Amino acid sequence: MDLTQLLAFTMQNDASDLHLSAGSPPIVRSKGLLKRIKAEALSSDDIRTMLYSVMTEGQRSEYEKNMELDFAIALGEKARFRVNGFTTRLGASAVFRTIPTEVPTMEELDLPPVIKRMAELEKGIVIVTGPTGSGKSTTLASMVNHINLHHSKHILTIEDPVEFFHKSRKSLVNHREVGTDTSSFSKALKSALREDPDVILVGEMRDYETISLALTAAETGHLVFATLHSSSAAKTIDRVIDVFPTGDKEMVRSMLASSLQCVISQMLLRRADESGRIAAFEVLIGTNAVRNLIRENQVPQMFSMMQTGARYGMMTMQDAIEDIAEAGLINKKEARRALLSATDDEEDHDEEYASSALGGGRMDGSDKINIQSSSSSSGSRKNAKGTDEGYSF
């Protein structure tokens, strides 16, 4: 069994991730569920050999020094993967995330119309948030693709690593990869302001300096797209402000209030027909009222603002999940799980709220997902055959 076979198998079965972990057989994530491949357990040396076969000499050295590394690889012309090699107590491990080579359009992703409106802006900052694997990069890629196809602009992306490659169409697109083309997000952003960009995509706002420079770029007439790991639109505002020292918080509130255009928080839900996953979006628009709340440090009132801001394109995650459930695109169990996840940190929103919103019934131990039984219900695809024990390889 070699890495090329495993990656080809992952692509053939429309799996989003391939997991290699010492002491376990290869595992793929298909439609949100982990499924074991029927194969022998991998050793740490097996995984290290696979990783080294796709690393450059410099990457091997960095992996050995830091015991972890992010990079991207291509498997022919139709497959790319974002790779994270890391070390556990049992030895070498790795996760390969599938990256489509064809950038999906907004229509294919069925994004809310307000997201297209954000891609048409001239300046300001648009922040896309959500947990790892929620599709943030794909949403941003579709926005960049829309600009590239319809507008004559200079688009500069700063990523770690570069995921979606955009060929310059009507726009000029330049990709910079942290660690390969630049040493850090902050240095690339400083340089970006002198590179005549119209649109800047920041792969991740990780620290004080990067966030500060992204806000500065948005204030100085650029359209900035960025991602952040947070679970809701309101928490995104808090997280941006909390990165700054106490003495700078008033200044950053003013900067964010003047430049914020939109916060999009998203999560992926399993479809009722088990054909894949569908995204639910929470949208906060930077209206004058929202900007005043940011300046006055009244972030807890954002939730009420989203509830009453439908005419601007705003929506809470709860409303988005309920709309998808009412359309029959997800089942009640998945809707309850998503509602509990979306409301676990909100006052007055609990399990009873999730149940009542969907017609009653409480979650209990019987709602837990049994991976083996779930995998046995999956249909066969190409060279794979679902069984109670996992995928045949």
C-alpha positions in Angstrom: 0.0 0.0 0.0 1.5 3.3 -1.0 0.4 6.9 -0.5 -0.6 7.4 -4.2 -3.0 4.5 -3.9 -4.5 5.9 -0.7 -4.9 9.4 -2.1 -6.5 8.1 -5.3 -8.9 6.0 -3.2 -9.8 9.1 -1.2 -10.6 11.0 -4.4 -12.6 8.1 -5.9 -14.9 8.0 -2.9 -15.4 11.7 -2.6 -13.9 11.6 0.9 -12.9 15.0 2.4 -9.9 13.7 4.5 -7.5 10.9 4.7 -6.1 10.1 8.2 -2.9 8.2 8.7 -2.1 7.4 12.4 0.4 5.0 13.8 -1.2 1.9 15.2 -4.4 2.3 13.0 -5.3 1.4 9.5 -5.9 4.4 7.1 -9.2 6.2 7.8 -11.2 8.4 5.5 -13.9 11.0 6.3 -16.8 10.5 4.0 -19.9 12.7 4.3 -18.7 13.8 7.7 -18.2 10.3 9.1 -14.9 8.5 9.8 -14.6 5.1 8.0 -11.7 2.7 8.4 -10.2 1.1 5.3 -9.9 -2.6 5.5 -6.1 -2.8 5.6 -3.3 -3.5 8.0 -2.4 -1.0 10.7 0.3 1.5 9.8 3.5 1.9 11.7 5.1 5.2 12.5 7.9 4.3 10.0 5.3 3.6 7.3 3.7 7.0 7.7 7.1 8.8 7.9 8.1 7.2 4.6 4.9 8.3 3.0 5.3 11.8 4.2 8.9 12.1 3.1 8.0 10.8 -0.4 6.0 14.1 -0.9 8.2 16.5 1.0 11.0 18.6 -0.2 14.4 18.4 1.5 13.6 21.7 3.3 10.2 20.5 4.4 11.7 17.3 5.8 14.2 19.3 7.8 11.5 21.6 9.2 9.3 18.6 10.1 12.1 16.9 12.0 12.9 20.1 13.8 9.3 21.2 14.7 7.6 17.8 14.7 4.8 19.2 12.6 4.3 20.9 9.3 1.6 22.3 7.0 2.1 22.0 3.2 0.2 21.3 0.0 0.7 18.7 -2.7 -0.7 17.8 -6.1 -1.6 14.4 -7.4 -1.6 14.9 -11.2 -3.6 17.8 -12.6 -7.0 17.0 -11.0 -6.2 16.5 -7.3 -4.6 18.6 -4.7 -4.3 18.0 -0.9 -3.6 20.2 2.1 -1.3 18.2 4.3 -0.6 18.4 8.0 2.2 16.1 9.2 2.4 15.9 13.0 3.8 13.7 15.8 1.8 11.8 18.5 2.8 9.6 21.4 2.8 6.6 19.0 4.8 8.3 16.3 4.3 10.0 12.9 0.7 10.9 11.8 -0.8 12.9 9.0 -4.1 14.3 7.6 -4.6 14.9 3.9 -7.5 17.3 3.2 -8.9 17.1 -0.4 -8.8 20.4 -2.3 -10.9 20.5 -5.5 -8.9 21.7 -8.5 -12.0 23.3 -10.0 -13.1 26.2 -8.0 -16.9 25.9 -7.2 -19.1 28.8 -8.1 -21.4 30.6 -5.7 -24.4 29.0 -7.5 -22.9 25.5 -7.2 -22.4 26.0 -3.4 -25.9 27.6 -3.1 -24.5 30.5 -1.1 -26.9 33.2 0.3 -27.2 36.1 -2.2 -25.7 38.5 0.4 -22.3 36.7 0.0 -22.3 37.7 -3.7 -23.0 41.2 -2.7 -19.9 41.1 -0.4 -17.7 40.0 -3.3 -18.9 43.1 -5.3 -17.6 45.6 -2.6 -14.8 48.0 -3.1 -13.4 48.1 0.4 -13.8 46.9 3.9 -13.2 43.6 5.7 -15.3 40.4 5.3 -14.6 37.7 7.9 -15.6 34.1 7.3 -15.6 31.9 10.5 -16.4 28.4 11.6 -14.8 25.3 13.0 -12.1 23.4 11.1 -13.5 21.6 8.1 -16.6 23.8 7.8 -15.9 25.0 4.3 -14.5 28.5 5.0 -11.8 28.2 2.4 -14.3 27.0 -0.2 -16.6 29.9 0.4 -13.8 32.4 0.1 -12.5 30.7 -3.0 -15.9 31.1 -4.7 -15.9 34.8 -3.8 -12.4 35.3 -5.3 -13.5 33.3 -8.3 -16.5 35.6 -8.8 -14.3 38.7 -8.7 -11.7 37.0 -11.0 -14.4 36.2 -13.6 -16.3 39.5 -13.6 -14.0 42.3 -12.5 -10.6 43.7 -13.5 -8.8 43.8 -10.2 -5.5 42.7 -8.6 -6.2 39.9 -6.1 -3.5 39.0 -3.7 -3.8 35.9 -1.5 -1.7 35.1 1.5 -2.2 31.5 2.7 -0.6 28.7 4.7 -0.6 26.7 2.5 -2.2 27.9 -0.8 -5.3 25.8 -1.3 -7.3 26.8 -4.3 -5.2 28.0 -7.3 -6.9 30.7 -9.4 -5.7 31.3 -12.9 -5.9 34.9 -13.8 -9.0 35.6 -15.9 -10.4 39.1 -16.0 -8.4 39.9 -12.8 -4.8 39.4 -12.0 -4.4 36.8 -9.2 -1.1 36.4 -7.3 -0.8 33.7 -4.6 1.8 33.9 -1.8 2.4 30.9 0.5 3.7 31.4 4.0 6.9 29.6 4.5 7.7 29.4 0.8 7.0 32.8 -0.7 7.0 34.8 2.5 8.1 34.2 6.1 4.8 35.2 7.8 1.3 36.6 7.4 2.3 39.9 9.0 5.3 40.4 6.7 3.3 39.5 3.7 0.5 42.0 4.7 3.0 44.8 5.3 4.4 44.2 1.8 0.9 43.8 0.3 0.1 47.5 0.9 2.9 48.4 -1.5 1.9 45.8 -4.2 -1.2 47.7 -5.5 -3.8 45.1 -4.6 -7.5 45.7 -4.8 -8.5 42.5 -3.0 -6.4 40.8 -0.3 -7.2 37.3 1.0 -5.7 36.5 4.4 -5.8 32.7 4.9 -6.0 33.1 8.7 -5.9 36.0 11.1 -3.7 34.3 13.8 -2.2 37.1 15.9 -2.3 40.7 17.0 0.0 42.0 14.2 -1.9 40.2 11.4 -5.3 41.3 12.6 -4.0 44.9 13.0 -2.6 45.0 9.5 -5.7 43.4 8.0 -7.9 46.1 9.6 -5.5 48.8 8.4 -5.6 47.5 4.8 -9.4 47.5 5.0 -9.4 51.1 6.3 -7.1 52.3 3.6 -9.4 51.3 0.7 -8.8 47.6 0.1 -11.3 44.8 0.2 -10.0 42.2 2.7 -11.2 38.7 3.0 -10.1 36.7 6.1 -10.8 33.6 8.1 -11.0 33.2 11.9 -11.7 30.2 14.0 -14.8 31.1 16.1 -18.3 29.7 16.5 -20.5 32.7 15.9 -20.6 36.2 14.4 -20.7 37.9 17.8 -17.8 35.8 19.1 -15.8 36.8 16.1 -16.1 40.5 17.1 -15.1 39.6 20.6 -12.1 37.6 19.5 -10.8 40.3 17.2 -11.0 42.9 19.9 -9.6 40.6 22.7 -6.4 40.0 20.7 -5.4 43.7 21.4 -3.9 45.0 24.7 -6.3 46.8 27.0 -5.0 50.3 26.1 -5.7 49.6 22.4 -9.2 48.1 22.6 -11.0 51.4 22.1 -8.9 52.2 19.0 -9.5 48.7 17.5 -13.2 49.0 18.2 -13.2 52.2 16.1 -11.1 50.6 13.3 -13.4 47.5 13.2 -16.6 49.6 13.3 -15.5 51.7 10.4 -14.2 48.8 8.2 -16.4 45.8 9.0 -18.7 44.8 6.1 -19.8 41.3 7.0 -19.1 38.3 9.3 -20.2 35.0 7.9 -20.2 32.0 10.3 -20.8 28.6 8.8 -21.2 24.9 9.6 -21.7 21.8 7.5 -24.7 19.5 8.2 -25.3 16.0 6.9 -28.1 15.8 4.3 -31.2 13.7 5.1 -30.6 11.6 2.0 -27.0 10.9 3.0 -25.8 12.3 -0.4 -23.3 14.7 1.2 -23.4 17.8 3.4 -25.1 21.2 3.2 -23.9 24.5 4.7 -25.8 26.6 7.1 -24.8 30.3 7.4 -25.1 32.9 10.1 -24.7 36.4 8.6 -23.9 39.7 10.4 -23.9 42.8 8.1 -21.9 45.9 9.1 -24.9 48.3 9.2 -24.7 51.6 11.0 -26.5 50.1 14.0 -24.1 47.2 14.2 -21.1 49.5 14.0 -22.5 51.6 16.8 -22.8 48.5 18.9 -19.1 47.7 18.2 -18.0 51.2 19.2 -20.0 51.1 22.4 -18.8 47.6 23.3 -22.4 46.2 23.2 -21.5 43.0 21.4 -24.1 40.8 23.3 -26.8 42.8 21.5 -25.6 41.5 18.1 -27.8 38.4 18.3 -31.0 40.6 18.5 -29.7 42.7 15.7 -29.3 39.6 13.4 -32.8 38.5 14.4 -34.3 41.8 13.2 -32.0 42.5 10.3 -33.4 40.1 7.6 -34.0 43.0 5.2 -30.2 43.6 5.1 -29.5 39.9 4.5 -28.7 39.0 8.2 -29.6 35.7 9.7 -28.9 33.8 12.9 -27.5 30.3 12.7 -30.6 29.0 14.5 -32.9 30.4 11.8 -30.7 29.0 9.1 -30.7 25.5 10.6 -34.5 25.6 11.1 -35.1 26.7 7.5 -32.9 23.9 6.2 -34.8 21.4 8.4 -38.2 22.7 7.3 -37.2 22.2 3.7 -36.5 18.5 4.5 -32.8 18.8 3.6 -31.6 17.5 7.0 -33.4 15.2 9.4 -34.6 16.2 12.9 -31.7 14.4 14.7 -29.1 16.3 12.7 -31.0 19.6 13.2 -31.1 19.1 17.0 -27.4 18.3 17.0 -26.6 21.5 15.0 -28.9 23.7 17.1 -27.3 22.5 20.3 -23.9 23.2 18.8 -25.0 26.6 17.6 -26.6 27.7 20.9 -24.4 26.0 23.6 -22.9 29.3 24.6 -26.0 31.5 24.3 -28.0 32.3 27.4 -31.7 31.1 27.2 -30.8 28.7 24.4 -30.4 25.1 25.5 -31.4 21.6 24.6 -35.1 22.2 25.3 -35.0 25.2 22.9 -33.4 22.9 20.2 -36.2 20.3 20.8 -39.1 22.7 20.8 -37.8 24.5 17.7 -38.1 21.2 15.9 -41.3 19.8 17.3 -40.3 18.3 20.6 -38.3 15.2 21.6 -35.1 15.3 23.6 -31.7 13.9 22.5 -30.4 10.9 24.5 -27.7 8.3 24.2 -29.6 6.6 21.4 -28.8 9.5 19.1 -25.1 8.9 19.3 -23.6 8.0 16.0 -22.2 4.5 15.6 -19.6 4.8 12.9 -19.5 1.2 12.0 -23.3 0.9 11.5 -23.3 4.2 9.6 -20.6 3.0 7.3 -22.5 -0.2 6.6 -25.4 1.9 5.3 -23.3 3.8 2.8 -23.6 2.8 -0.8 -20.7 1.5 -2.8 -18.7 3.9 -5.0 -16.3 2.8 -7.7 -13.6 0.7 -6.1 -15.0 0.9 -2.6 -17.5 -1.3 -0.9 -19.0 -0.4 2.5 -19.2 -3.1 5.1 -19.8 -3.3 8.8 -16.0 -3.3 9.3 -15.2 -0.4 7.0 -14.1 0.1 3.4 -12.4 -2.6 1.3 -9.2 -1.5 -0.3 
